[in-house]
Amino acid sequence: MPDDERPLSALPSPAARVAAFVAILLGGLAGGLIGYTLVKLQCHGSCAAPKGIGTLVGAVVAAAGMSIVAVLVLRAVGEWRQIEQRERQR
């Protein structure tokens, strides 16, 4: 069903959901790398546990932040489609 004929729904398209999921994963990966590097630069000696904690905390915080951004973007796209449909009906 083409986008023009599809009924208006709050559910984003599958492509948009996949893009949001990939963005969250990439954000988590970047946050994990940043957390790891931050601890690696500051720690001397045996740092396996602190590096792991830094990686985990960085990944979780970055993925959580990116998920908020993804939800806001998906909502904005849904509202944009709703506005466009209203204008087409006029």
Secondary structure, DSSP 8 states (H G I E B T S, - for coil): --TTTS---SS--HHHHHHHHHHHHHHHHHHHHHHHHHHHHH--S--HHHHHHHHHHHHHHHHHHHHHHHHHHHHHHHHHHHHHHHHHH-
